[in-house]
Amino acid sequence: MTSLPYHGLRLLAVHAHPDDESSKGAATSAKYASLGARVLIATMTGGEAGDILNPALLQSPKASRDIAGLRREEMATAAAALGAEHVWVGHVDSGLPDGDFDNQTPPGCFYRVPDEVAMLPLVHIIRTFRPQVVTTYDELGGYPHPDHIKNHAVTMAAVEAAADATSHPELGEPWQVQKIYFNQDLSAKKWITIHEKMLESGLESPFADHLEDFKKRDNQRHNWLSTRISCSEFFSARDRALLSHATQIDPEGGFFSASRKAARTYWPTEEFELALDLTDREPLNRELDFQETDLFAAVTFDDGRRVPDEGMLPDSPAADDLDADSAVPTESDTRV
């Protein structure tokens, strides 16, 4: 029996809160898992500081009494929907203060833990799981949340330490990650393009009021969309995973329901920014977007085989060929 093409490859997706894994790179995770790769989601915090965002659960005794426990159950369901493994890194949710993160986040929360301490459990996870590829957020967090910003710093520090045989040998044998990517699902280019295509089609866009926010975010850093993953056939799995986070998702919601429907029609891919490449291929041109179609392009298997430079990820079927079950359900994710 022929094994699946990605058997032996491992992807570690590091996220700040339960539900982030389902709104950032989720269809990509599901696609790789279906093709034989091991996909491990590492969630930095338990989401303890999250509010109940679904009106249907506001009166739920369980949600109000033990939101942390309920979010653990939700996370297990979401991981199963994506075909992924999951591990809790163990930090405490920092919440989302209105002002200065350094002064307004609570003592002991993830954001306040020094990077060299916060990275230790992730170093152990990297050395145990041995991923060839890691995904995380950029230095601005993808959007301004203290745990997302911290997620970047801690992941980058952990990858470096995991490869250093002199750094915390008690945490396992050293392991060198070959590639790191930043999730770019929230890129301004994506949402402005969708907005313009909707207007060209004679449709009302739900993004008009958000264009300035998109442009402001884009001016803060150059988001390089180096890598585009064709994964629309797994959008249904992505949305099942997201709706598993019932405390955070209102299935009757508006803006994010419209955004996901629009993305399925006008932008049926997920994007990443190549942040570290230790493969032996020629470096990519940082001035050009969409140069890769596979996160594992050019990486080396444990047995010495090498993924071709062009990758080996199959394209998604055309949108018209997708099952009716792939239709995007409605949801609202106010904590992206």
Secondary structure as a PSIPRED ss2 file (coil, helix, strand):
# PSIPRED VFORMAT (PSIPRED V4.0)

   1 M C   1.000  0.000  0.000
   2 T C   1.000  0.000  0.000
   3 S C   1.000  0.000  0.000
   4 L C   1.000  0.000  0.000
   5 P C   1.000  0.000  0.000
   6 Y C   1.000  0.000  0.000
   7 H C   1.000  0.000  0.000
   8 G C   1.000  0.000  0.000
   9 L C   1.000  0.000  0.000
  10 R E   0.000  0.000  1.000
  11 L E   0.000  0.000  1.000
  12 L E   0.000  0.000  1.000
  13 A E   0.000  0.000  1.000
  14 V E   0.000  0.000  1.000
  15 H E   0.000  0.000  1.000
  16 A C   1.000  0.000  0.000
  17 H C   1.000  0.000  0.000
  18 P C   1.000  0.000  0.000
  19 D C   1.000  0.000  0.000
  20 D H   0.000  1.000  0.000
  21 E H   0.000  1.000  0.000
  22 S H   0.000  1.000  0.000
  23 S H   0.000  1.000  0.000
  24 K C   1.000  0.000  0.000
  25 G C   1.000  0.000  0.000
  26 A H   0.000  1.000  0.000
  27 A H   0.000  1.000  0.000
  28 T H   0.000  1.000  0.000
  29 S H   0.000  1.000  0.000
  30 A H   0.000  1.000  0.000
  31 K H   0.000  1.000  0.000
  32 Y H   0.000  1.000  0.000
  33 A H   0.000  1.000  0.000
  34 S H   0.000  1.000  0.000
  35 L C   1.000  0.000  0.000
  36 G C   1.000  0.000  0.000
  37 A C   1.000  0.000  0.000
  38 R E   0.000  0.000  1.000
  39 V E   0.000  0.000  1.000
  40 L E   0.000  0.000  1.000
  41 I E   0.000  0.000  1.000
  42 A E   0.000  0.000  1.000
  43 T E   0.000  0.000  1.000
  44 M E   0.000  0.000  1.000
  45 T E   0.000  0.000  1.000
  46 G C   1.000  0.000  0.000
  47 G C   1.000  0.000  0.000
  48 E C   1.000  0.000  0.000
  49 A C   1.000  0.000  0.000
  50 G C   1.000  0.000  0.000
  51 D C   1.000  0.000  0.000
  52 I C   1.000  0.000  0.000
  53 L C   1.000  0.000  0.000
  54 N C   1.000  0.000  0.000
  55 P H   0.000  1.000  0.000
  56 A H   0.000  1.000  0.000
  57 L H   0.000  1.000  0.000
  58 L C   1.000  0.000  0.000
  59 Q C   1.000  0.000  0.000
  60 S C   1.000  0.000  0.000
  61 P H   0.000  1.000  0.000
  62 K H   0.000  1.000  0.000
  63 A H   0.000  1.000  0.000
  64 S H   0.000  1.000  0.000
  65 R H   0.000  1.000  0.000
  66 D C   1.000  0.000  0.000
  67 I H   0.000  1.000  0.000
  68 A H   0.000  1.000  0.000
  69 G H   0.000  1.000  0.000
  70 L H   0.000  1.000  0.000
  71 R H   0.000  1.000  0.000
  72 R H   0.000  1.000  0.000
  73 E H   0.000  1.000  0.000
  74 E H   0.000  1.000  0.000
  75 M H   0.000  1.000  0.000
  76 A H   0.000  1.000  0.000
  77 T H   0.000  1.000  0.000
  78 A H   0.000  1.000  0.000
  79 A H   0.000  1.000  0.000
  80 A H   0.000  1.000  0.000
  81 A H   0.000  1.000  0.000
  82 L H   0.000  1.000  0.000
  83 G C   1.000  0.000  0.000
  84 A C   1.000  0.000  0.000
  85 E E   0.000  0.000  1.000
  86 H E   0.000  0.000  1.000
  87 V E   0.000  0.000  1.000
  88 W E   0.000  0.000  1.000
  89 V E   0.000  0.000  1.000
  90 G E   0.000  0.000  1.000
  91 H E   0.000  0.000  1.000
  92 V C   1.000  0.000  0.000
  93 D C   1.000  0.000  0.000
  94 S C   1.000  0.000  0.000
  95 G C   1.000  0.000  0.000
  96 L C   1.000  0.000  0.000
  97 P C   1.000  0.000  0.000
  98 D C   1.000  0.000  0.000
  99 G C   1.000  0.000  0.000
 100 D C   1.000  0.000  0.000
 101 F H   0.000  1.000  0.000
 102 D H   0.000  1.000  0.000
 103 N H   0.000  1.000  0.000
 104 Q H   0.000  1.000  0.000
 105 T C   1.000  0.000  0.000
 106 P C   1.000  0.000  0.000
 107 P C   1.000  0.000  0.000
 108 G C   1.000  0.000  0.000
 109 C C   1.000  0.000  0.000
 110 F H   0.000  1.000  0.000
 111 Y H   0.000  1.000  0.000
 112 R H   0.000  1.000  0.000
 113 V C   1.000  0.000  0.000
 114 P C   1.000  0.000  0.000
 115 D H   0.000  1.000  0.000
 116 E H   0.000  1.000  0.000
 117 V H   0.000  1.000  0.000
 118 A H   0.000  1.000  0.000
 119 M C   1.000  0.000  0.000
 120 L H   0.000  1.000  0.000
 121 P H   0.000  1.000  0.000
 122 L H   0.000  1.000  0.000
 123 V H   0.000  1.000  0.000
 124 H H   0.000  1.000  0.000
 125 I H   0.000  1.000  0.000
 126 I H   0.000  1.000  0.000
 127 R H   0.000  1.000  0.000
 128 T H   0.000  1.000  0.000
 129 F H   0.000  1.000  0.000
 130 R C   1.000  0.000  0.000
 131 P C   1.000  0.000  0.000
 132 Q C   1.000  0.000  0.000
 133 V E   0.000  0.000  1.000
 134 V E   0.000  0.000  1.000
 135 T E   0.000  0.000  1.000
 136 T E   0.000  0.000  1.000
 137 Y C   1.000  0.000  0.000
 138 D C   1.000  0.000  0.000
 139 E C   1.000  0.000  0.000
 140 L C   1.000  0.000  0.000
 141 G C   1.000  0.000  0.000
 142 G C   1.000  0.000  0.000
 143 Y C   1.000  0.000  0.000
 144 P C   1.000  0.000  0.000
 145 H C   1.000  0.000  0.000
 146 P H   0.000  1.000  0.000
 147 D H   0.000  1.000  0.000
 148 H H   0.000  1.000  0.000
 149 I H   0.000  1.000  0.000
 150 K H   0.000  1.000  0.000
 151 N H   0.000  1.000  0.000
 152 H H   0.000  1.000  0.000
 153 A H   0.000  1.000  0.000
 154 V H   0.000  1.000  0.000
 155 T H   0.000  1.000  0.000
 156 M H   0.000  1.000  0.000
 157 A H   0.000  1.000  0.000
 158 A H   0.000  1.000  0.000
 159 V H   0.000  1.000  0.000
 160 E H   0.000  1.000  0.000
 161 A H   0.000  1.000  0.000
 162 A H   0.000  1.000  0.000
 163 A C   1.000  0.000  0.000
 164 D C   1.000  0.000  0.000
 165 A C   1.000  0.000  0.000
 166 T C   1.000  0.000  0.000
 167 S C   1.000  0.000  0.000
 168 H C   1.000  0.000  0.000
 169 P H   0.000  1.000  0.000
 170 E H   0.000  1.000  0.000
 171 L H   0.000  1.000  0.000
 172 G C   1.000  0.000  0.000
 173 E C   1.000  0.000  0.000
 174 P C   1.000  0.000  0.000
 175 W C   1.000  0.000  0.000
 176 Q C   1.000  0.000  0.000
 177 V C   1.000  0.000  0.000
 178 Q C   1.000  0.000  0.000
 179 K E   0.000  0.000  1.000
 180 I E   0.000  0.000  1.000
 181 Y E   0.000  0.000  1.000
 182 F E   0.000  0.000  1.000
 183 N E   0.000  0.000  1.000
 184 Q C   1.000  0.000  0.000
 185 D C   1.000  0.000  0.000
 186 L C   1.000  0.000  0.000
 187 S C   1.000  0.000  0.000
 188 A H   0.000  1.000  0.000
 189 K H   0.000  1.000  0.000
 190 K H   0.000  1.000  0.000
 191 W H   0.000  1.000  0.000
 192 I H   0.000  1.000  0.000
 193 T H   0.000  1.000  0.000
 194 I H   0.000  1.000  0.000
 195 H H   0.000  1.000  0.000
 196 E H   0.000  1.000  0.000
 197 K H   0.000  1.000  0.000
 198 M H   0.000  1.000  0.000
 199 L H   0.000  1.000  0.000
 200 E H   0.000  1.000  0.000
 201 S C   1.000  0.000  0.000
 202 G C   1.000  0.000  0.000
 203 L C   1.000  0.000  0.000
 204 E C   1.000  0.000  0.000
 205 S C   1.000  0.000  0.000
 206 P C   1.000  0.000  0.000
 207 F C   1.000  0.000  0.000
 208 A H   0.000  1.000  0.000
 209 D H   0.000  1.000  0.000
 210 H H   0.000  1.000  0.000
 211 L H   0.000  1.000  0.000
 212 E H   0.000  1.000  0.000
 213 D H   0.000  1.000  0.000
 214 F H   0.000  1.000  0.000
 215 K H   0.000  1.000  0.000
 216 K H   0.000  1.000  0.000
 217 R H   0.000  1.000  0.000
 218 D H   0.000  1.000  0.000
 219 N H   0.000  1.000  0.000
 220 Q H   0.000  1.000  0.000
 221 R C   1.000  0.000  0.000
 222 H C   1.000  0.000  0.000
 223 N C   1.000  0.000  0.000
 224 W C   1.000  0.000  0.000
 225 L C   1.000  0.000  0.000
 226 S C   1.000  0.000  0.000
 227 T E   0.000  0.000  1.000
 228 R E   0.000  0.000  1.000
 229 I E   0.000  0.000  1.000
 230 S E   0.000  0.000  1.000
 231 C C   1.000  0.000  0.000
 232 S H   0.000  1.000  0.000
 233 E H   0.000  1.000  0.000
 234 F H   0.000  1.000  0.000
 235 F H   0.000  1.000  0.000
 236 S H   0.000  1.000  0.000
 237 A H   0.000  1.000  0.000
 238 R H   0.000  1.000  0.000
 239 D H   0.000  1.000  0.000
 240 R H   0.000  1.000  0.000
 241 A H   0.000  1.000  0.000
 242 L H   0.000  1.000  0.000
 243 L H   0.000  1.000  0.000
 244 S H   0.000  1.000  0.000
 245 H C   1.000  0.000  0.000
 246 A C   1.000  0.000  0.000
 247 T C   1.000  0.000  0.000
 248 Q C   1.000  0.000  0.000
 249 I E   0.000  0.000  1.000
 250 D C   1.000  0.000  0.000
 251 P C   1.000  0.000  0.000
 252 E C   1.000  0.000  0.000
 253 G C   1.000  0.000  0.000
 254 G C   1.000  0.000  0.000
 255 F H   0.000  1.000  0.000
 256 F H   0.000  1.000  0.000
 257 S H   0.000  1.000  0.000
 258 A H   0.000  1.000  0.000
 259 S H   0.000  1.000  0.000
 260 R H   0.000  1.000  0.000
 261 K H   0.000  1.000  0.000
 262 A H   0.000  1.000  0.000
 263 A H   0.000  1.000  0.000
 264 R H   0.000  1.000  0.000
 265 T H   0.000  1.000  0.000
 266 Y H   0.000  1.000  0.000
 267 W C   1.000  0.000  0.000
 268 P C   1.000  0.000  0.000
 269 T E   0.000  0.000  1.000
 270 E E   0.000  0.000  1.000
 271 E E   0.000  0.000  1.000
 272 F E   0.000  0.000  1.000
 273 E E   0.000  0.000  1.000
 274 L E   0.000  0.000  1.000
 275 A E   0.000  0.000  1.000
 276 L E   0.000  0.000  1.000
 277 D E   0.000  0.000  1.000
 278 L C   1.000  0.000  0.000
 279 T C   1.000  0.000  0.000
 280 D C   1.000  0.000  0.000
 281 R C   1.000  0.000  0.000
 282 E C   1.000  0.000  0.000
 283 P C   1.000  0.000  0.000
 284 L C   1.000  0.000  0.000
 285 N C   1.000  0.000  0.000
 286 R C   1.000  0.000  0.000
 287 E C   1.000  0.000  0.000
 288 L C   1.000  0.000  0.000
 289 D C   1.000  0.000  0.000
 290 F C   1.000  0.000  0.000
 291 Q C   1.000  0.000  0.000
 292 E E   0.000  0.000  1.000
 293 T C   1.000  0.000  0.000
 294 D C   1.000  0.000  0.000
 295 L C   1.000  0.000  0.000
 296 F C   1.000  0.000  0.000
 297 A C   1.000  0.000  0.000
 298 A C   1.000  0.000  0.000
 299 V C   1.000  0.000  0.000
 300 T E   0.000  0.000  1.000
 301 F C   1.000  0.000  0.000
 302 D C   1.000  0.000  0.000
 303 D C   1.000  0.000  0.000
 304 G C   1.000  0.000  0.000
 305 R C   1.000  0.000  0.000
 306 R E   0.000  0.000  1.000
 307 V C   1.000  0.000  0.000
 308 P C   1.000  0.000  0.000
 309 D C   1.000  0.000  0.000
 310 E C   1.000  0.000  0.000
 311 G C   1.000  0.000  0.000
 312 M C   1.000  0.000  0.000
 313 L C   1.000  0.000  0.000
 314 P C   1.000  0.000  0.000
 315 D C   1.000  0.000  0.000
 316 S C   1.000  0.000  0.000
 317 P C   1.000  0.000  0.000
 318 A C   1.000  0.000  0.000
 319 A H   0.000  1.000  0.000
 320 D H   0.000  1.000  0.000
 321 D H   0.000  1.000  0.000
 322 L C   1.000  0.000  0.000
 323 D C   1.000  0.000  0.000
 324 A H   0.000  1.000  0.000
 325 D H   0.000  1.000  0.000
 326 S H   0.000  1.000  0.000
 327 A C   1.000  0.000  0.000
 328 V C   1.000  0.000  0.000
 329 P C   1.000  0.000  0.000
 330 T C   1.000  0.000  0.000
 331 E C   1.000  0.000  0.000
 332 S C   1.000  0.000  0.000
 333 D E   0.000  0.000  1.000
 334 T C   1.000  0.000  0.000
 335 R C   1.000  0.000  0.000
 336 V C   1.000  0.000  0.000
